């Protein structure tokens, strides 16, 4: 069984380890180590870590029978190896995953909406919640609440709860657990079973921004970004709004009204143009008939 160091210390970026099993298949080497800091792909919905083993790129990481398998292209002759994860990737996934826990807990607290789906994409994160409808003011309320919790810098704790003690913890998601489970707790306000990597405090999430929401299979799909992703999202949108406001010779806060006015004027011109074309066709038809007569 591979010792999963990332569960105890998700901030550790490099460690030494020992190869305990190695297989060669499909022109790749599959390594089983005695311990690892590499998070396996899509365990609990979280993508895998990126990084290197002895300087060689790790192509894939996955869980198999309580072991973590690391896939590399070239062979490693020594049993002793040095593992190094890409910190930017780990930090990003921790921000998105911890942010998801926080956002899901607030939707549940305010609207009794359970999270029934979760996905971390390359640019955005999605959760599906079992609620039929949301309004703008609902989204603003949830977003404001979430960011206040972030600014308050509440502790995020992880620990194992034995199966017999599960009822002692107010777990948000409880689906007849068959064994001991790992709990991620946000300082008394949320308790969720999870084996992902998480921050030690909400302040490290940075911020949460809900980008969009829509109906999806009878539920609502929430699209959001956290931390550095939220900053990048704000950066490109700020650049665009500044360029648009310059084109319109308008203040950025007035760009929507300006664009709306231009759009309505365009629709009016299109309608006038359509009417003029129809009138022109009628004149052509009329004068064409007279010339033939």
For each residue, the residues with C-beta under 8 A, 3 or more apart:
1: 66 67
2: 32 33 34 35 36 66 67 68
3: 34 35 36
4: 7 8 35 36 68
5: 8 9 12 15 35 36 37
6: 9 10 12 36 37 38 39 49 197
7: 4 10 158 182 195 197
8: 4 5
9: 5 6 12
10: 6 7 90 94 197 198 199
11:
12: 5 6 9 15 37
13: 37 84 85 87 90
14: 37 82 83 84 85
15: 5 12 35 36 37 82 83
16: 80 81 82 83
17: 33 34 35 36 80 81 82 83
18: 33 34 35 79 80 81
19: 22 31 32 33 76 79 80 81
20: 32 33 34
21: 31 32
22: 19 29 30 31 32 76
23: 29 30
24: 28 29 30 75
25: 28 30
26:
27: 73
28: 24 25 59 71 72 73
29: 22 23 24 71 72 73 74 75 76
30: 22 23 24 25 69 70 71
31: 19 21 22 53 69 70 71 72 76 81
32: 2 19 20 21 22 67 68 69 70
33: 2 17 18 19 20 36 68 70 81 83
34: 2 3 17 18 20
35: 2 3 4 5 15 17 18
36: 2 3 4 5 6 15 17 33 61 68 70 83
37: 5 6 12 13 14 15 49 83 85
38: 6 48 49 51 58 61 68 70 83 85
39: 6 43 46 48 49 61 90 93 196 197
40: 43 48 61 62 63 68 69
41: 47 48 60 61 62
42: 45 46 47 48
43: 39 40 46 63 195 196
44: 194 195 196
45: 42 118 119 120 196
46: 39 42 43 93 97 120 196 197
47: 41 42 93 120
48: 38 39 40 41 42 60 61 62
49: 6 37 38 39 58 61 85 86 89 90 93
50: 58 85 86 89
51: 38 58 83 84 85 86 89
52: 55 56 57 58 83 84
53: 31 56 58 70 72 76 81 82 83 84
54: 76 78 81 82
55: 52 82
56: 52 53 72 73 74 76
57: 52 72 73
58: 38 49 50 51 52 53 61 70 71 72
59: 28 71 72 73
60: 41 48 69 70 71
61: 36 38 39 40 41 48 49 58 68 69 70 71
62: 40 41 48 68 69 71
63: 40 43 66 67 68 69
64: 67 68 69
65:
66: 1 2 63
67: 1 2 32 63 64
68: 2 4 32 33 36 38 40 61 62 63 64
69: 30 31 32 40 60 61 62 63 64
70: 30 31 32 33 36 38 53 58 60 61
71: 28 29 30 31 58 59 60 61 62
72: 28 29 31 53 56 57 58 59 76
73: 27 28 29 56 57 59
74: 29 56
75: 24 29
76: 19 22 29 31 53 54 56 72 81
77:
78: 54 81
79: 18 19
80: 16 17 18 19
81: 16 17 18 19 31 33 53 54 76 78
82: 14 15 16 17 53 54 55
83: 14 15 16 17 33 36 37 38 51 52 53
84: 13 14 51 52 53
85: 13 14 37 38 49 50 51 89 90
86: 49 50 51 89 90
87: 13 90 91
88: 91 92
89: 49 50 51 85 86 92 93
90: 10 13 39 49 85 86 87 93 94 197
91: 87 88 94 95 227 228
92: 88 89 95 96 227 228 229
93: 39 46 47 49 89 90 96 97 120 196 197
94: 10 90 91 97 98 197 198 199 204
95: 91 92 98 99 199 204 205 206 226 227 228 229
96: 92 93 99 100 120 125 225 226 227 229
97: 46 93 94 100 101 120 194 196 197 198
98: 94 95 101 102 156 198 199 202 204 205 226
99: 95 96 102 103 125 146 205 208 224 226 227
100: 96 97 103 104 115 118 120 125 127 226
101: 97 98 104 105 184 186 190 192 194 198
102: 98 99 105 106 146 149 150 186 190 202 205 208
103: 99 100 106 107 127 142 146 208 210 222 224
104: 100 101 107 108 115 118 127 129 172 190 192
105: 101 102 108 109 172 186 189 190 192
106: 102 103 109 110 142 145 146 149
107: 103 104 110 111 113 115 127 129 131 142 222
108: 104 105 111 112 113 114 115 172
109: 105 106 189
110: 106 107 113 138 141 142 145
111: 107 108 129 131 138
112: 108
113: 107 108 110 129 130 131 220
114: 108 129 130 172 173
115: 100 104 107 108 118 127 128 129 173
116: 128 129 130 219
117: 126 127 128 219 221
118: 45 100 104 115 125 126 127 128
119: 45 125 126 127
120: 45 46 47 93 96 97 100 125
121: 124 125 126
122:
123: 225 229
124: 121 211 223 224 225 229
125: 96 99 100 118 119 120 121 223 224 225 226 229
126: 117 118 119 121 221 222 223 224
127: 100 103 104 107 115 117 118 119 221 222 224
128: 115 116 117 118 216 217 219 220 221 222
129: 104 107 111 113 114 115 116 219 220 222
130: 113 114 116 219
131: 107 111 113 134 219 220
132: 215 218 219 220
133: 215 220
134: 131 138 139 213 220
135: 138 139
136: 139 140
137: 140 141
138: 110 111 134 135 141 142
139: 134 135 136 142 143 210 213
140: 136 137 143 144
141: 110 137 138 144 145
142: 103 106 107 110 138 139 145 146 210
143: 139 140 146 147 208 209 210
144: 140 141 147 148
145: 106 110 141 142 148 149
146: 99 102 103 106 142 143 149 150 208
147: 143 144 150 151 207 208
148: 144 145 151 152
149: 102 106 145 146 152 154 186 189 202
150: 102 146 147 153 202 203 205 206 207 208
151: 147 148 203
152: 148 149 202 203
153: 150 201 202 203
154: 149 186 187 189 201 202
155: 186 187 200 201
156: 98 184 185 186 187 198 199 200 201 202
157: 183 184 185 187
158: 7 182 183 184 185 198
159: 182 183 185
160: 180 181 182 183
161: 165 166 168 169 180 181 182 183
162: 165 166 180
163: 166 177 178 179 180 181
164:
165: 161 162 168 169
166: 161 162 163 169 171 174 177 181
167:
168: 161 165
169: 161 165 166 183 191
170: 191
171: 166 174 183 191 192 193
172: 104 105 108 114 190 191 192
173: 114 115 192 193
174: 166 171 177 193
175:
176:
177: 163 166 174 181 193
178: 163
179: 163
180: 160 161 162 163
181: 160 161 163 166 177 193
182: 7 158 159 160 161 193 194 195
183: 157 158 159 160 161 169 171 191 192 193 194
184: 101 156 157 158 191 192 193 194 196 198
185: 156 157 158 159 188 190 191 192
186: 101 102 105 149 154 155 156 189 190 202
187: 154 155 156 157 202
188: 185
189: 105 109 149 154 186
190: 101 102 104 105 172 185 186
191: 169 170 171 172 183 184 185
192: 101 104 105 171 172 173 183 184 185
193: 171 173 174 177 181 182 183 184
194: 44 97 101 182 183 184 198
195: 7 43 44 182
196: 39 43 44 45 46 93 97 184
197: 6 7 10 39 46 90 93 94 97
198: 10 94 97 98 101 156 158 184 194
199: 10 94 95 98 156 202 204 205
200: 155 156 204
201: 153 154 155 156 204
202: 98 102 149 150 152 153 154 156 186 187 199 205
203: 150 151 152 153 206
204: 94 95 98 199 200 201 227
205: 95 98 99 102 150 199 202 208 226 227
206: 95 150 203 226 227 228 230 231
207: 147 150 226 227 230 231
208: 99 102 103 143 146 147 150 205 224 225 226 230
209: 143 224 225 226 230 233 234
210: 103 139 142 143 213 222 223 224
211: 124 223 224 225 233
212: 222 223
213: 134 139 210 220 221 222 223
214: 220 221
215: 132 133 218 219 220 221
216: 128 219 220 221
217: 128
218: 132 215
219: 116 117 128 129 130 131 132 215 216
220: 113 128 129 131 132 133 134 213 214 215 216
221: 117 126 127 128 213 214 215 216
222: 103 107 126 127 128 129 210 212 213
223: 124 125 126 210 211 212 213
224: 99 103 124 125 126 127 208 209 210 211
225: 96 123 124 125 208 209 211 229 230 232 233
226: 95 96 98 99 100 125 205 206 207 208 209 229 230
227: 91 92 95 96 99 204 205 206 207 230 231
228: 91 92 95 206 231 232
229: 92 95 96 123 124 125 225 226 232 233
230: 206 207 208 209 225 226 227 233 234
231: 206 207 227 228 234 235
232: 225 228 229 235 236
233: 209 211 225 229 230 236 237
234: 209 230 231 237 238
235: 231 232 238 239
236: 232 233 239 240
237: 233 234 240 241
238: 234 235 241 242
239: 235 236 242 243
240: 236 237 243 244
241: 237 238 244 245 252 255
242: 238 239 245 246 252
243: 239 240 246 247
244: 240 241 247 248 255 259
245: 241 242 248 250 251 252 254 255
246: 242 243 249
247: 243 244
248: 244 245 255 258 259 262
249: 246
250: 245 254 255 258
251: 245 254 255
252: 241 242 245 255
253:
254: 245 250 251 257 258
255: 241 244 245 248 250 251 252 258 259
256: 259 260
257: 254 260 261
258: 248 250 254 255 261 262
259: 244 248 255 256 262 263
260: 256 257 263 264
261: 257 258 264 265
262: 248 258 259 265 266
263: 259 260 266 267
264: 260 261 267 268
265: 261 262 268 269
266: 262 263 269 270
267: 263 264 270 271
268: 264 265 271 272
269: 265 266 272 273
270: 266 267 273 274
271: 267 268 274 275
272: 268 269 275 276
273: 269 270 276 277
274: 270 271 277 278
275: 271 272 278 279
276: 272 273 279 280
277: 273 274 280 281
278: 274 275 281 282
279: 275 276 282 283
280: 276 277 283 284
281: 277 278 284 285
282: 278 279 285 286
283: 279 280 286 287
284: 280 281 287 288
285: 281 282 288 289
286: 282 283 289 290
287: 283 284 290 291
288: 284 285 291 292
289: 285 286 292 293
290: 286 287 293
291: 287 288
292: 288 289
293: 289 290
